[in-house]
Amino acid sequence: MAKAHILVLPLSYQGHVAPLMELSHRLVDHGFEVTFVNTTEAHHAQVVGVRQAAGIHLASISDGLEGDEDRKDMGKVIDSYSRHMPRDLERLIAEMEAAGRPKVKWLLCDVYMWWCIDVAKNLGIRVAAVWSAAAACLAFGLKIPKLTEDGIIDNKG
C-alpha cells in the first residue's frame, strides 16, 4: 500500500519553519510521505542547505514579492501570500501528481497560511492548521476582541 502523502506549508519565518520541519520528520518516522513547501526561493535554498532530510521532499512556491522587496513587513507579506500563492500551490500539487508522485491526501499548514484551506477544499484535500507558538499566545490572541470590548486594552496600544 502506498504511503499517505502530506504537504506541509509553514509561514517562512524561523519560529514557524523549524517546528513544522520537526513535525515533518516525525510524520516520516511514522510512514508518511512528506513534501515540505518553502514559500520563497531564498528560504528554500536555506532549508535545502541546512535541512536535507531523509524522506522529506522539498519544494517551493513564490511568495509573489520581488527579490529586493522587504519581507519584514508582515502586512505586505501576508497580502502577497493570499494574492499569489493559492494559484502556485494548486500548480505545484498538479505538477507533483503529473510527475507520478502520490496524490496529496493532507495539507498541514501554519494557521497564518489560512488561504490554503480554500485551496485544499477546492482540490478535495483534507487540511489541518498548526499553531506553532505557545498556547498562551493563541489564547491571548483569541481574547483580544473581548479585552478591547471590556476596555482593558484599546486599538491605540
C-alpha positions as CSV (number, residue, x, y, z in Angstrom):
1,M,0.0,0.0,0.0
2,A,1.3,3.5,-0.9
3,K,2.3,5.9,1.8
4,A,-0.2,8.7,2.5
5,H,1.2,11.9,1.1
6,I,1.1,15.0,3.3
7,L,2.0,18.5,2.1
8,V,3.4,20.8,4.8
9,L,3.2,24.5,4.4
10,P,4.8,26.8,7.0
11,L,4.9,30.5,7.2
12,S,8.5,31.3,6.1
13,Y,9.9,32.5,9.4
14,Q,12.2,30.6,11.7
15,G,9.7,30.1,14.5
16,H,7.3,28.6,12.0
17,V,9.6,26.6,9.7
18,A,11.6,24.8,12.4
19,P,8.6,23.3,14.3
20,L,6.9,22.2,11.1
21,M,10.1,20.7,9.8
22,E,10.4,18.8,13.1
23,L,6.8,17.6,12.8
24,S,7.6,16.5,9.2
25,H,10.4,14.3,10.5
26,R,8.1,12.7,12.9
27,L,5.5,12.1,10.2
28,V,8.2,10.4,8.0
29,D,9.2,8.3,11.0
30,H,5.5,7.1,11.2
31,G,5.5,6.1,7.5
32,F,4.0,9.1,5.7
33,E,5.4,10.7,2.6
34,V,6.0,14.4,3.2
35,T,6.6,17.3,0.9
36,F,7.8,20.4,2.7
37,V,6.9,23.6,0.8
38,N,9.0,26.7,1.2
39,T,7.4,30.0,0.2
40,T,10.4,31.8,-1.3
41,E,13.4,30.6,-3.3
42,A,15.7,32.3,-0.7
43,H,14.1,30.3,2.2
44,H,14.1,27.2,0.0
45,A,17.8,27.5,-0.6
46,Q,18.4,27.9,3.2
47,V,16.3,24.9,4.1
48,V,17.9,22.7,1.3
49,G,21.4,23.8,2.6
50,V,20.7,23.0,6.2
51,R,17.8,20.6,6.4
52,Q,18.3,17.9,3.9
53,A,16.2,15.3,5.4
54,A,15.8,11.6,4.6
55,G,12.2,11.0,3.4
56,I,11.2,14.7,3.2
57,H,10.7,16.1,-0.3
58,L,11.4,19.8,-0.6
59,A,9.6,22.1,-2.9
60,S,8.9,25.9,-3.2
61,I,6.3,28.3,-4.4
62,S,6.7,32.0,-5.0
63,D,5.5,34.5,-2.3
64,G,4.7,37.0,-5.1
65,L,7.3,39.5,-3.9
66,E,10.3,40.7,-5.9
67,G,13.7,39.7,-4.7
68,D,14.6,43.1,-3.3
69,E,11.2,43.7,-1.6
70,D,11.1,43.9,2.2
71,R,9.9,40.6,3.7
72,K,9.9,42.0,7.2
73,D,6.7,44.0,6.6
74,M,4.3,41.3,7.7
75,G,1.2,43.1,6.3
76,K,2.8,43.2,2.9
77,V,4.0,39.6,3.0
78,I,0.6,38.2,4.1
79,D,-1.2,40.3,1.5
80,S,1.1,39.0,-1.2
81,Y,0.8,35.4,0.0
82,S,-3.0,35.5,-0.3
83,R,-2.9,37.0,-3.8
84,H,-0.2,34.9,-5.4
85,M,0.3,31.6,-3.5
86,P,-3.1,29.9,-4.0
87,R,-2.5,29.6,-7.7
88,D,1.1,28.5,-7.2
89,L,0.1,25.9,-4.7
90,E,-2.5,24.4,-7.0
91,R,0.1,24.3,-9.8
92,L,2.7,22.6,-7.5
93,I,0.2,19.9,-6.5
94,A,-0.8,19.3,-10.1
95,E,2.8,19.1,-11.2
96,M,3.7,16.6,-8.4
97,E,0.8,14.3,-9.4
98,A,1.6,14.6,-13.2
99,A,5.2,13.6,-12.3
100,G,3.9,10.4,-10.7
101,R,4.1,11.4,-7.0
102,P,1.3,10.1,-4.8
103,K,-1.9,12.2,-4.6
104,V,-1.7,14.7,-1.7
105,K,-4.2,13.4,1.0
106,W,-3.5,16.1,3.6
107,L,-2.3,19.7,3.7
108,L,-0.8,20.6,7.0
109,C,-0.4,24.4,7.2
110,D,0.6,27.1,9.5
111,V,-2.5,29.0,10.8
112,Y,-1.1,32.1,9.2
113,M,-1.4,30.4,5.8
114,W,-5.2,30.5,6.1
115,W,-5.7,30.9,2.3
116,C,-4.5,27.4,1.7
117,I,-7.6,26.0,3.4
118,D,-9.7,27.1,0.4
119,V,-7.1,25.5,-2.0
120,A,-7.3,22.2,-0.1
121,K,-11.1,22.3,-0.1
122,N,-11.3,23.0,-3.8
123,L,-8.9,20.1,-4.5
124,G,-10.7,17.7,-2.1
125,I,-7.6,17.5,0.2
126,R,-8.1,17.3,3.9
127,V,-6.5,20.2,5.8
128,A,-5.2,20.8,9.3
129,A,-3.8,24.1,10.7
130,V,-1.0,24.2,13.2
131,W,-0.3,26.9,15.8
132,S,3.5,26.7,16.4
133,A,3.7,29.3,19.2
134,A,2.8,28.9,22.9
135,A,-0.8,28.1,23.6
136,A,-0.9,31.2,25.8
137,C,-0.2,33.4,22.8
138,L,-3.2,31.8,20.9
139,A,-5.5,32.2,23.9
140,F,-4.5,35.9,24.3
141,G,-5.0,36.5,20.6
142,L,-8.4,35.0,20.6
143,K,-9.4,37.1,23.6
144,I,-8.3,40.5,22.1
145,P,-11.8,41.4,20.9
146,K,-13.2,40.8,24.4
147,L,-10.3,42.6,26.1
148,T,-11.0,45.6,23.8
149,E,-14.7,45.4,24.4
150,D,-14.1,45.4,28.2
151,G,-11.8,48.5,27.9
152,I,-8.8,46.6,29.2
153,I,-6.8,47.3,26.0
154,D,-7.6,49.6,23.1
155,N,-6.6,49.9,19.5
156,K,-4.1,52.6,20.2
157,G,-1.8,50.2,22.1
